[in-house]
Amino acid sequence: MAGLFKKSLAGPGFVILNIIRGINIIAFLDIIAASVAMLIKISINNNFFFFEAVNHVVTAVLSIFLILSELPILDDFFTRRCPQLSNTAGFAPLALVMVVLGVSVVGNLNNNDYSEKELGMSFWQVVASAGILSMTMGIVNFIASFIFADSSDGENPITARQVRANGRLAQKSNSQNPHQRSFKLPLNRADTLPTYGASTRSMSMRNNNSNGLRLPIKISSPVREQGDNISKSGSETHPTPPDLAHHPALNPSEFV
């Protein structure tokens, strides 16, 4: 029943998850804008300001990387290099990263350098909205990862990302996905290895004859041919007995 219920959600899930995808991209763009704003307004209080700047740069670069994972342009790359963000992983890893990024961005508002007075009301709202939107969408993605996934088929479970990409065709595309193939050893060796014997040879010769191919091929045993040659040579050449008339034992006059 649960499997049928989730299969019925594949069609609406295709629309809903793509809307969530668009909001995710907006959230990441908001985080990039907030990171750039805080990077510009950073103040040099001591020698450790460099690490604060690196924190904003890493946040912006990570957001760009996550935007690429949401776009259907580098599927093979993420499948091989970063499977946590591929179609086989669902949205749970993405949701976790979004929550962490949101908490990190909002936590910067505790710094006096990023107060409303220092940043200005517009930039402060950008930073606050980026953190809140990222945390909210992280929770939404985490819930959607379980609602629109279907694990009723243990060998080929359907993830929410596959529903977002293929809709109702997720089951068919998953069964044809080369990355989902399971390699199993055959239980019966005869199922995989061909057998060669007299029956196979006679069958192939019968097929050749049925196709009208008659080849003058004679197959004989080499041992038998050797025996035949020996018998022929023995029948043709007979040993001749010696002439006893000239033997010394029969002519004693030769010893005188």
Backbone as numpy.savetxt, mean C-alpha at the origin, in Angstrom:
# Nx Ny Nz CAx CAy CAz Cx Cy Cz
-27.11 -4.64 11.75 -27.93 -3.44 11.75 -27.06 -2.18 11.75
-26.00 -2.22 12.56 -25.11 -1.05 12.59 -24.41 -0.84 11.27
-24.05 -1.97 10.60 -23.40 -1.84 9.31 -24.33 -1.23 8.27
-25.62 -1.66 8.26 -26.58 -1.09 7.32 -26.82 0.37 7.62
-26.84 0.73 8.91 -27.06 2.12 9.28 -25.92 3.00 8.78
-24.69 2.52 8.92 -23.56 3.33 8.49 -23.45 3.38 6.97
-23.86 2.30 6.28 -23.86 2.35 4.83 -24.88 3.34 4.31
-25.99 3.48 5.02 -26.99 4.47 4.60 -26.50 5.89 4.81
-25.51 6.08 5.70 -24.96 7.41 5.92 -23.85 7.76 4.95
-23.49 6.84 4.05 -22.39 7.11 3.13 -22.72 8.24 2.18
-23.97 8.28 1.69 -24.36 9.36 0.79 -24.37 10.72 1.45
-25.15 10.92 2.54 -25.08 12.20 3.26 -23.70 12.49 3.83
-22.97 11.44 4.21 -21.63 11.66 4.76 -20.68 12.26 3.75
-20.86 11.93 2.48 -20.01 12.51 1.45 -20.15 14.03 1.43
-21.38 14.53 1.58 -21.62 15.97 1.58 -21.15 16.60 2.88
-21.51 15.98 4.00 -21.18 16.55 5.31 -19.66 16.61 5.52
-18.98 15.52 5.17 -17.54 15.48 5.40 -16.78 16.43 4.49
-17.29 16.67 3.30 -16.63 17.65 2.44 -16.87 19.08 2.93
-18.01 19.33 3.56 -18.22 20.63 4.20 -17.25 20.80 5.37
-17.07 19.74 6.14 -16.11 19.78 7.25 -14.70 19.99 6.72
-14.39 19.39 5.59 -13.07 19.60 4.98 -12.83 21.07 4.67
-13.83 21.72 4.10 -13.68 23.15 3.79 -13.47 23.98 5.05
-14.19 23.64 6.13 -14.01 24.39 7.39 -12.63 24.11 7.98
-12.14 22.88 7.83 -10.79 22.55 8.31 -9.74 23.41 7.61
-9.88 23.57 6.29 -8.92 24.39 5.56 -8.99 25.84 6.02
-10.20 26.32 6.29 -10.35 27.69 6.80 -9.68 27.83 8.16
-9.84 26.82 9.02 -9.22 26.86 10.34 -7.70 26.90 10.23
-7.12 26.11 9.32 -5.67 26.12 9.15 -5.18 27.45 8.57
-5.93 28.01 7.64 -5.56 29.33 7.12 -5.63 30.39 8.21
-6.60 30.25 9.10 -6.70 31.18 10.23 -5.51 31.04 11.16
-5.07 29.80 11.38 -3.89 29.58 12.23 -2.65 30.18 11.58
-2.52 30.05 10.28 -1.37 30.64 9.58 -1.37 32.16 9.73
-2.55 32.77 9.57 -2.64 34.23 9.72 -2.31 34.66 11.15
-2.78 33.90 12.13 -2.49 34.23 13.52 -1.00 34.08 13.82
-0.37 33.04 13.29 1.06 32.84 13.53 1.89 33.96 12.91
1.51 34.39 11.71 2.23 35.48 11.06 2.06 36.78 11.84
0.83 37.02 12.34 0.58 38.25 13.12 1.41 38.26 14.40
1.45 37.14 15.11 2.24 37.08 16.34 3.74 37.14 16.06
4.15 36.61 14.90 5.57 36.68 14.54 5.99 38.12 14.26
5.09 38.90 13.68 5.41 40.30 13.40 5.44 41.12 14.70
4.54 40.83 15.61 4.41 41.62 16.84 5.31 41.11 17.97
6.16 40.15 17.68 7.00 39.61 18.75 7.99 40.68 19.21
8.22 40.69 20.50 9.17 41.66 21.08 10.40 40.93 21.60
11.54 41.62 21.53 12.80 41.02 21.97 12.99 41.37 23.44
12.45 40.50 24.30 12.61 40.73 25.73 13.94 40.18 26.24
14.37 39.08 25.71 15.65 38.46 26.10 16.16 37.64 24.92
17.18 36.86 25.18 17.82 36.10 24.10 17.01 34.88 23.66
15.92 34.57 24.34 15.13 33.40 24.01 13.96 33.73 23.09
13.91 34.91 22.56 12.82 35.28 21.66 12.89 34.45 20.37
14.09 33.95 20.02 14.26 33.16 18.80 13.40 31.91 18.83
13.34 31.27 19.99 12.57 30.02 20.10 11.07 30.31 20.02
10.64 31.44 20.49 9.25 31.81 20.34 8.91 32.06 18.88
9.84 32.66 18.16 9.62 32.88 16.73 9.59 31.56 15.96
10.49 30.64 16.34 10.50 29.32 15.69 9.19 28.60 15.96
8.61 28.77 17.14 7.34 28.15 17.47 6.24 28.61 16.51
6.20 29.89 16.21 5.19 30.40 15.29 5.44 29.91 13.87
6.69 29.84 13.47 7.02 29.36 12.12 6.63 27.90 11.95
6.95 27.07 12.96 6.61 25.65 12.89 5.10 25.46 12.85
4.37 26.28 13.60 2.90 26.19 13.59 2.35 26.51 12.21
2.91 27.53 11.57 2.43 27.90 10.24 2.78 26.82 9.20
4.00 26.29 9.28 4.42 25.25 8.32 3.59 23.98 8.51
3.33 23.61 9.75 2.51 22.43 10.01 1.09 22.63 9.50
0.56 23.82 9.61 -0.78 24.09 9.09 -0.81 23.96 7.58
0.24 24.41 6.90 0.31 24.25 5.44 0.36 22.76 5.07
1.13 22.00 5.82 1.22 20.56 5.57 -0.14 19.88 5.75
-0.89 20.29 6.76 -2.20 19.70 7.00 -3.22 20.14 5.94
-3.05 21.32 5.40 -3.92 21.74 4.29 -3.68 20.84 3.07
-2.43 20.53 2.80 -2.12 19.63 1.69 -2.70 18.24 1.92
-2.74 17.79 3.17 -3.33 16.48 3.46 -4.84 16.48 3.26
-5.47 17.64 3.37 -6.91 17.72 3.17 -7.28 17.83 1.69
-6.35 18.26 0.86 -6.62 18.38 -0.57 -6.32 17.06 -1.28
-7.13 16.67 -2.26 -6.91 15.38 -2.96 -5.86 15.50 -4.06
-4.66 15.87 -3.70 -3.61 16.06 -4.72 -2.37 15.22 -4.42
-2.17 14.81 -3.18 -0.96 14.06 -2.81 -1.34 12.79 -2.06
-2.33 12.05 -2.57 -2.79 10.86 -1.88 -1.71 9.78 -1.80
-0.99 9.58 -2.90 0.06 8.55 -2.89 1.19 8.90 -1.93
1.53 10.16 -1.85 2.61 10.58 -0.94 2.22 10.30 0.51
1.02 10.70 0.90 0.60 10.49 2.29 0.37 9.01 2.59
-0.01 8.23 1.58 -0.18 6.79 1.81 1.14 6.12 2.10
2.22 6.54 1.40 3.53 5.92 1.60 4.32 6.55 2.74
4.29 7.87 2.85 5.17 8.57 3.78 4.49 8.93 5.10
3.21 9.21 5.07 2.51 9.63 6.30 1.15 8.96 6.35
1.09 7.65 6.62 -0.20 6.94 6.59 -1.19 7.41 7.64
-0.74 8.14 8.67 -1.66 8.66 9.68 -2.62 9.69 9.10
-2.26 10.26 7.96 -3.12 11.25 7.30 -3.64 10.74 5.96
-3.52 9.44 5.70 -4.01 8.87 4.45 -5.46 8.41 4.61
-6.02 7.85 3.55 -7.41 7.43 3.57 -7.68 6.26 4.49
-6.63 5.53 4.88 -6.81 4.37 5.73 -6.76 4.69 7.22
-6.60 5.96 7.59 -6.37 6.32 8.99 -7.56 6.99 9.65
-8.50 7.51 8.90 -9.59 8.25 9.52 -9.15 9.65 9.91
-9.96 10.29 10.77 -9.72 11.67 11.17 -9.18 11.81 12.59
-8.97 10.72 13.29 -8.52 10.82 14.68 -7.15 11.49 14.81
-6.13 11.11 14.01 -4.85 11.82 14.13 -4.95 13.30 13.77
-5.73 13.61 12.74 -5.91 15.01 12.36 -6.61 15.79 13.46
-7.60 15.19 14.09 -8.33 15.86 15.17 -7.40 16.15 16.34
-6.53 15.21 16.67 -5.59 15.43 17.78 -4.65 16.59 17.49
-4.13 16.66 16.28 -3.21 17.74 15.92 -3.93 19.08 15.93
-5.16 19.11 15.48 -5.92 20.36 15.46 -6.18 20.88 16.87
-6.50 19.99 17.79 -6.73 20.40 19.18 -5.44 20.95 19.79
-4.30 20.29 19.52 -3.02 20.76 20.06 -2.66 22.12 19.49
-2.87 22.32 18.19 -2.57 23.62 17.58 -3.49 24.71 18.14
-4.76 24.39 18.34 -5.67 25.38 18.90 -5.30 25.79 20.30
-4.94 24.82 21.12 -4.52 25.13 22.49 -3.25 25.97 22.49
-2.30 25.66 21.59 -1.06 26.42 21.53 -1.29 27.86 21.10
-2.18 28.08 20.14 -2.44 29.44 19.66 -3.15 30.27 20.72
-4.17 29.68 21.34 -4.90 30.43 22.38 -4.00 30.68 23.59
-3.09 29.76 23.90 -2.20 29.95 25.03 -1.27 31.14 24.87
-1.00 31.55 23.62 -0.16 32.72 23.40 -0.82 34.02 23.84
-2.13 34.03 23.97 -2.82 35.25 24.40 -2.54 35.58 25.86
-1.96 34.68 26.60 -1.57 34.96 27.98 -0.33 35.84 28.06
0.38 35.95 26.94 1.59 36.78 26.88 1.18 38.24 26.68
1.85 39.13 27.39 1.54 40.56 27.29 1.82 41.12 25.89
2.74 40.50 25.18 3.05 40.96 23.82 1.88 40.75 22.86
0.96 39.83 23.22 -0.16 39.52 22.34 -1.50 39.93 22.95
-1.46 40.94 23.77 -2.70 41.47 24.35 -3.45 42.30 23.31
-4.66 42.69 23.65 -5.46 43.49 22.72 -4.80 44.83 22.42
-4.11 45.37 23.41 -3.46 46.66 23.22 -2.27 46.56 22.28
-1.48 45.48 22.42 -0.28 45.33 21.60 -0.61 44.85 20.18
-1.49 43.88 20.08 -1.83 43.34 18.76 -2.84 44.21 18.02
-3.67 44.85 18.74 -4.80 45.53 18.12 -6.01 44.60 18.15
-7.17 45.19 18.16 -8.38 44.39 18.30 -8.55 43.42 17.14
-8.21 43.83 15.93 -8.41 42.97 14.75 -7.51 41.74 14.80
-6.21 41.96 15.05 -5.29 40.82 15.10 -5.57 39.93 16.32
-5.99 40.55 17.42 -6.30 39.74 18.60 -7.49 38.82 18.31
-8.46 39.31 17.60 -9.61 38.48 17.24 -9.22 37.36 16.28
-8.27 37.66 15.38 -7.79 36.61 14.46 -7.13 35.48 15.24
-6.29 35.84 16.23 -5.61 34.82 17.03 -6.61 34.03 17.86
-7.53 34.70 18.49 -8.53 34.01 19.33 -9.42 33.11 18.49
-9.87 33.61 17.34 -10.75 32.79 16.49 -10.02 31.58 15.91
-8.72 31.75 15.61 -7.95 30.62 15.07 -7.85 29.50 16.09
-7.55 29.82 17.33 -7.44 28.79 18.36 -8.77 28.13 18.66
-9.81 28.92 18.79 -11.13 28.36 19.12 -11.66 27.50 17.98
-11.53 28.00 16.73 -12.01 27.23 15.58 -11.24 25.93 15.42
-9.93 25.96 15.64 -9.13 24.74 15.50 -9.51 23.70 16.55
-9.70 24.12 17.79 -10.12 23.16 18.82 -11.51 22.61 18.54
-12.41 23.46 18.11 -13.78 23.01 17.83 -13.81 22.00 16.68
-13.10 22.31 15.60 -13.08 21.40 14.46 -12.32 20.12 14.75
-11.36 20.18 15.67 -10.71 18.94 16.09 -11.68 17.99 16.75
-12.55 18.51 17.60 -13.56 17.67 18.24 -14.56 17.15 17.22
-14.96 18.02 16.28 -15.93 17.60 15.25 -15.33 16.49 14.37
-14.09 16.63 13.99 -13.44 15.60 13.17 -13.31 14.29 13.93
-13.04 14.37 15.22 -12.92 13.15 16.02 -14.25 12.41 16.08
-15.34 13.13 16.25 -16.67 12.50 16.29 -17.04 11.95 14.92
-16.77 12.71 13.86 -17.10 12.26 12.50 -16.30 11.03 12.10
-15.10 10.89 12.64 -14.27 9.74 12.31 -14.92 8.44 12.74
-15.75 8.45 13.78 -16.41 7.25 14.26 -17.83 7.11 13.71
-18.48 8.22 13.43 -19.87 8.15 12.94 -19.91 7.61 11.51
-19.03 8.08 10.66 -19.09 7.73 9.24 -18.15 6.59 8.87
-17.50 5.98 9.81 -16.65 4.81 9.54 -17.48 3.55 9.68
-17.09 2.52 8.96 -17.78 1.23 9.00 -16.74 0.13 9.12
-16.70 -0.49 10.29 -15.74 -1.57 10.54 -16.42 -2.93 10.60
-17.62 -3.05 10.01 -18.31 -4.33 10.03 -17.56 -5.40 9.24
-16.89 -4.98 8.16 -16.04 -5.89 7.39 -14.64 -5.82 7.98
-14.26 -6.87 8.70 -12.98 -6.84 9.39 -11.78 -6.76 8.47
-11.86 -7.36 7.27 -10.72 -7.36 6.37 -10.57 -6.03 5.65
-11.68 -5.39 5.27 -11.64 -4.12 4.54 -12.54 -3.09 5.22
-12.13 -2.57 6.37 -12.96 -1.54 7.03 -12.96 -0.24 6.24
-14.07 0.45 6.32 -14.22 1.73 5.61 -14.00 2.86 6.60
-13.11 3.78 6.26 -12.83 4.93 7.11 -13.64 6.13 6.64
-13.71 7.13 7.51 -14.46 8.34 7.17 -13.82 9.08 6.00
-12.52 9.01 5.87 -11.85 9.65 4.73 -12.26 9.00 3.42
-12.43 7.68 3.40 -12.86 7.01 2.19 -14.29 7.37 1.83
-15.13 7.54 2.84 -16.50 8.00 2.58 -16.48 9.42 2.03
-15.62 10.26 2.56 -15.52 11.63 2.08 -15.03 11.69 0.64
-14.20 10.74 0.24 -13.65 10.74 -1.12 -14.55 10.05 -2.13
-15.27 8.99 -1.72 -16.01 8.17 -2.67 -17.51 8.05 -2.38
-17.96 8.47 -1.22 -19.38 8.39 -0.91 -19.86 6.96 -0.82
-20.93 6.64 -1.54 -21.49 5.28 -1.52 -20.59 4.25 -2.20
-19.65 4.71 -3.00 -18.73 3.80 -3.68 -17.51 3.47 -2.84
-17.52 3.84 -1.57 -16.35 3.60 -0.71 -16.07 2.12 -0.55
-17.13 1.29 -0.46 -16.94 -0.15 -0.27 -16.27 -0.76 -1.50
-16.72 -0.37 -2.69 -16.15 -0.92 -3.92 -14.71 -0.45 -4.12
-14.47 0.83 -3.90 -13.11 1.35 -4.08 -12.15 0.78 -3.05
-12.66 0.48 -1.85 -11.79 -0.10 -0.82 -11.40 -1.52 -1.17
-12.32 -2.30 -1.77 -11.99 -3.66 -2.15 -11.01 -3.72 -3.30
-10.97 -2.64 -4.12 -10.04 -2.58 -5.24 -8.76 -1.83 -4.92
-8.62 -1.34 -3.69 -7.44 -0.55 -3.31 -6.25 -1.48 -3.14
-5.13 -1.29 -3.89 -3.98 -2.18 -3.75 -3.32 -2.11 -2.40
-3.49 -0.99 -1.68 -2.86 -0.86 -0.37 -3.60 -1.65 0.70
-4.81 -2.13 0.39 -5.59 -2.87 1.36 -5.50 -4.37 1.16
-4.69 -4.81 0.22 -4.61 -6.23 -0.04 -3.97 -6.95 1.13
-4.52 -8.11 1.46 -3.96 -8.92 2.52 -3.27 -10.12 1.89
-2.03 -10.32 2.22 -1.25 -11.40 1.66 -1.37 -12.62 2.58
-1.91 -13.72 2.02 -2.13 -14.93 2.81 -1.44 -16.09 2.12
-0.87 -16.97 2.91 -0.23 -18.15 2.38 -1.29 -19.18 2.02
-1.20 -19.83 0.88 -2.20 -20.83 0.51 -2.10 -22.04 1.40
-3.27 -22.58 1.76 -3.30 -23.77 2.61 -2.98 -25.02 1.80
-3.38 -25.05 0.55 -3.14 -26.20 -0.29 -2.13 -25.84 -1.37
-1.03 -26.55 -1.40 0.02 -26.22 -2.36 -0.42 -26.50 -3.78
-1.33 -27.43 -3.93 -1.79 -27.77 -5.28 -2.59 -26.65 -5.92
-3.09 -25.69 -5.08 -3.87 -24.59 -5.63 -3.01 -23.55 -6.33
-1.73 -23.53 -6.04 -0.87 -22.48 -6.58 0.18 -23.00 -7.54
0.65 -24.25 -7.37 1.72 -24.77 -8.21 1.16 -25.72 -9.26
1.51 -25.57 -10.53 1.02 -26.50 -11.56 1.72 -27.83 -11.45
1.02 -28.89 -11.85 1.57 -30.24 -11.81 1.83 -30.69 -13.24
2.97 -31.33 -13.44 3.38 -31.80 -14.75 3.53 -33.31 -14.67
2.95 -34.03 -15.59 3.03 -35.47 -15.62 2.61 -36.02 -16.95
2.35 -37.33 -16.96 1.95 -37.98 -18.20 0.60 -37.49 -18.68
-0.31 -37.22 -17.72 -1.64 -36.74 -18.10 -1.57 -35.37 -18.74
-0.69 -34.51 -18.20 -0.56 -33.18 -18.78 0.04 -33.25 -20.18
1.04 -34.14 -20.37 1.67 -34.27 -21.69 0.68 -34.82 -22.71
-0.09 -35.84 -22.30 -1.06 -36.40 -23.24 -2.15 -35.40 -23.56
-2.54 -34.59 -22.58 -3.56 -33.58 -22.83 -3.06 -32.53 -23.81
-1.79 -32.08 -23.64 -1.24 -31.09 -24.56 -1.10 -31.65 -25.96
-0.71 -32.94 -26.09 -0.61 -33.55 -27.41 -1.98 -33.70 -28.03
-2.99 -33.98 -27.19 -4.35 -34.10 -27.71 -4.85 -32.76 -28.20
-4.51 -31.71 -27.48 -4.93 -30.38 -27.92 -4.26 -30.00 -29.23
-2.98 -30.35 -29.39 -2.30 -30.06 -30.64 -2.91 -30.81 -31.81
-3.29 -32.07 -31.55 -3.91 -32.85 -32.62 -5.28 -32.30 -32.98
-6.01 -31.82 -31.95 -7.34 -31.27 -32.22 -7.24 -29.98 -33.01
-6.15 -29.24 -32.87 -5.98 -28.00 -33.62 -5.42 -28.23 -35.02
-5.19 -29.48 -35.38 -4.70 -29.77 -36.72 -3.20 -29.73 -36.85
-2.49 -29.73 -35.74 -1.03 -29.69 -35.78 -0.48 -31.09 -35.59
0.20 -31.58 -36.58 0.78 -32.92 -36.50 2.29 -32.78 -36.69
3.00 -33.01 -35.65 4.45 -32.86 -35.69 5.10 -34.23 -35.70
5.99 -34.48 -36.61 6.67 -35.80 -36.66 7.74 -35.89 -35.59
7.31 -36.02 -34.39 8.23 -36.10 -33.26 8.21 -37.51 -32.72
9.34 -38.11 -32.59 9.45 -39.44 -32.03 10.26 -39.38 -30.75
9.66 -39.81 -29.70 10.30 -39.78 -28.39 10.68 -41.20 -28.02
11.92 -41.46 -27.78 12.38 -42.80 -27.43 13.37 -42.69 -26.29
13.58 -43.80 -25.63 14.49 -43.83 -24.50 15.91 -44.02 -24.99
16.87 -43.26 -24.48 18.28 -43.45 -24.91 18.85 -44.78 -24.51
18.38 -45.34 -23.38 18.90 -46.65 -22.95 18.48 -47.74 -23.91
17.19 -47.61 -24.35 16.69 -48.61 -25.27 17.39 -48.53 -26.61
17.67 -47.28 -27.08 18.38 -47.13 -28.34 19.78 -47.72 -28.27
20.44 -47.54 -27.13 21.78 -48.10 -26.96 21.74 -49.62 -26.98
20.73 -50.20 -26.32 20.59 -51.65 -26.34 20.31 -52.18 -27.72
19.49 -51.43 -28.48 19.20 -51.86 -29.85 20.44 -51.83 -30.71
21.27 -50.82 -30.54 22.50 -50.73 -31.33 23.44 -51.88 -31.01
23.50 -52.24 -29.74 24.38 -53.35 -29.34 23.89 -54.65 -29.95
22.56 -54.86 -29.91 22.03 -56.11 -30.46 22.23 -56.18 -31.96
22.10 -55.01 -32.65 22.32 -55.01 -34.09 23.76 -55.29 -34.43
24.68 -54.69 -33.71 26.10 -54.92 -33.99 26.50 -56.37 -33.72
25.87 -56.98 -32.69 26.16 -58.37 -32.39 25.64 -59.32 -33.44
24.50 -58.98 -34.03 23.94 -59.87 -35.05 24.66 -59.76 -36.39
25.25 -58.63 -36.67 25.90 -58.43 -37.95 27.33 -59.01 -37.97
28.13 -58.90 -36.93 29.53 -59.36 -36.89 29.64 -60.58 -36.00
30.06 -61.75 -36.56 30.26 -62.98 -35.79 31.75 -63.30 -35.72
32.25 -63.71 -34.58 33.69 -64.05 -34.48 34.02 -65.34 -35.26
35.10 -65.37 -36.02 35.51 -66.57 -36.82 36.51 -67.40 -36.01
36.36 -68.74 -35.97 37.29 -69.57 -35.20 38.65 -69.68 -35.92
39.75 -69.89 -35.21 41.09 -69.97 -35.84 41.27 -71.30 -36.60
42.15 -71.28 -37.59 42.42 -72.49 -38.38 43.39 -73.38 -37.61
42.89 -74.55 -37.16 43.71 -75.45 -36.34 44.69 -76.28 -37.17
44.63 -76.25 -38.48 45.53 -77.09 -39.29 46.97 -76.64 -39.18
47.20 -75.41 -38.89 48.57 -74.89 -38.77 49.02 -74.77 -37.33
48.30 -75.37 -36.39 48.68 -75.28 -34.99 49.92 -76.12 -34.75
50.92 -75.73 -34.00 52.16 -76.50 -33.78 51.93 -77.82 -33.08
50.90 -77.88 -32.27 50.67 -79.13 -31.54 50.22 -80.25 -32.49
49.58 -79.88 -33.59 49.10 -80.89 -34.53 50.15 -81.24 -35.61
51.25 -80.51 -35.69 52.32 -80.77 -36.65 53.64 -80.95 -35.90
53.92 -82.17 -35.40 55.16 -82.39 -34.63 56.42 -82.31 -35.48
56.27 -82.40 -36.79 57.47 -82.36 -37.66 58.13 -80.99 -37.62
57.38 -80.01 -37.21 57.92 -78.66 -37.20 58.93 -78.48 -36.05
58.88 -79.39 -35.04 59.81 -79.26 -33.91 61.14 -79.95 -34.17
61.26 -80.74 -35.20 62.49 -81.51 -35.50 63.50 -80.59 -36.14
